[in-house]
Amino acid sequence: METLTTKTEQSTAQQELGDETFMSASDLRTYMTEMQSAKAMKSVDGMDKAGQARDALIKRLAEPIDLTPERLKEIVQPLKTKLRAAAERGQTELMVMRFPNALCTDQGRAINNADPSWPETLTGRPRQAYELWQNQLRPAGFRLSAMIIEWPGGMPGDVGFFLKWGEAKK
């Protein structure tokens, strides 16, 4: 059996639809636009903060550190622990440093192109890390490779240094 609605019930229903719990299609579109705008602003704020953090990192890594024997020990001891753990997992390489390509004089192009002179493009702490490998780890049989590990917008981004100790490819 069909229920008939009275004009009073229809009027009450229209009032309920007209209050703030229900939106018209236009109101919903406006709300959606405002929400998307708010999300975009939040994203822009996040990008600004990420950019500021990246700039601070570049500034910090651009300054070489004083490699006193104590400081060198602070660096080498955790490195040995990480290398041992990687070897126990059966790995033959480990990423030991990651840094923005801005710390290369050519923004990482020589590294990306496997140019043998890529170490000459390094500055700051990445340069020091390379020299540490060259002077102490290379004589111990470790190899070092560098590669671009991130491609934001299709352009070279961060660089990774990888220590390798497995059989060298021939």
N, C-alpha and C positions, 0 to 999 in steps of 0.2 A: 504494500500500500504506500502511496506517495504522500509525503508530508508537505503541506502547504505552508509557505512562510508568509508572515504578515508584513505589512509595511513597517511596523515598528522593529521587527527582527532584521529586515533589510537595512533600515536606517542605522541600527546598532552595528551591524556587520560593516557598513561603509565607514562608520566612525572609527571602528577598530583598524580598518585598513588605512585610514587616513592619519592615524597617530604615528608616533615615532618608532613603533615596533615594526611597522611595515613601511617600505619606501616605494616610491613610484619608480618606474624604469629610469627616468631622468635623474632622480635622486641617487639611485644605485650607480648609474654611470659616473656621476659627480664624485660619489664616495670612492669608487674604484680608481678614478683618476687621482684623487687626493692620496689614496693609499700607495699607488704606484709612484707618485711624486715623492712621498715620504721615504719609500724604500730606495729610490734613486739618490736622495739626499744622504741617506744613511750609507749607501754604497760609496758615494763621493767622499763622505767624511772618513770612511774606512780606508779608501784609497789614499786620501791625504795623510792619514796616520801611518799607513804602510810606507808611503813615500818618505815621510819624515824619519821613520825607523831605518829605512834603507840608507838615507843620506847620513844618518848618525853612524851606521855600521861602516859605511865607506870611509867616513872621516876617521873613525877609530882604527880601522885596518890599514889606512894609509900611513899611519904613524908607526914606524918601526919600534919594536920593544928592545929594551936593553937585555941582551942575552947573557946574564950573569950565570955562573955555574948553578946557582940555586934555581934561577928561573928556568934554565934548560932542563934541570931535573924535574921541575913541575910540569913541563911539557912532555918529556920523554916517558916518565913513569906511567901516566894514563894511556899513552900511545902503546906502550908495551902490553898493557892489560887488554886493550882493544884488539891488538894484533893477535895475541894469544887466544882470545875468545873467538875471533874469526877463524883462526886455524883449527880450533877445536870443532867448529861447525863445518869444517871441510872447505872453507873458502880459501882462495889464493890471491885475493885482492881486497882492499878496504879503502873506502873513500875517507881520507884523513883531513880534508879541508874543503870548504865551499865558500866562495866569495863572489861578489858582484864583478861583472866584466869591466866595470869602470876602473878597477885596479890594474887593468892592462892598458898600456899606452895606445893600443890599437882596438880597444873594446873587445878583445878576444878573437880577432880575425886570424892571427897567426896560429892560435891554438886550434881554431875551427878548421883551418886548412892544413894542419899537421906540418906547418913550417918548422924546420929544425931549429930556427932561431927564436922560437916562441918564448923561451925563458928570458930573453932580453927585453920583452915587453912588460914583464912583471914589475910591480912597484910595491912598496910598503911591506906588510907582513907576508903576503904571498911570496914576495921575493926572498924574504928571510926563510920561509918554509922550504923553498926550492934550494937555497944554499945549505940549509940543515940537511936535506936529503943528499945533496951533492957531496958534502964534507963528511957526513957520519953514516948515513944509511946506505948510500950507494956502495961504499967500500964493504959493507956487511952483506952485499948481495941483493938488496932491494932495488926494484925498478920503480920509476915514477912516470905516470902518464897524466896528462891534463886533457880535459874535454869539456865542451859546453854541455851542461846538463839541463838547461832550461831554455825554452824558446818563446818568450812572451811576444805575441804579435808577429811571430815568424822571424824575429831578430834574435841574435845571440844574447843570452842572459847570463845567468850564473855559471861559474866555472867550478869544476870539481877536480881535486887532486886525488889520484888513486895510487896507493902503494901496492906493489905486486911482488910476490915471492914464489910463485909457481914456476913451472918450466917455461922458459922463454920460447915463443913461437919462432920457428925457423923459416 
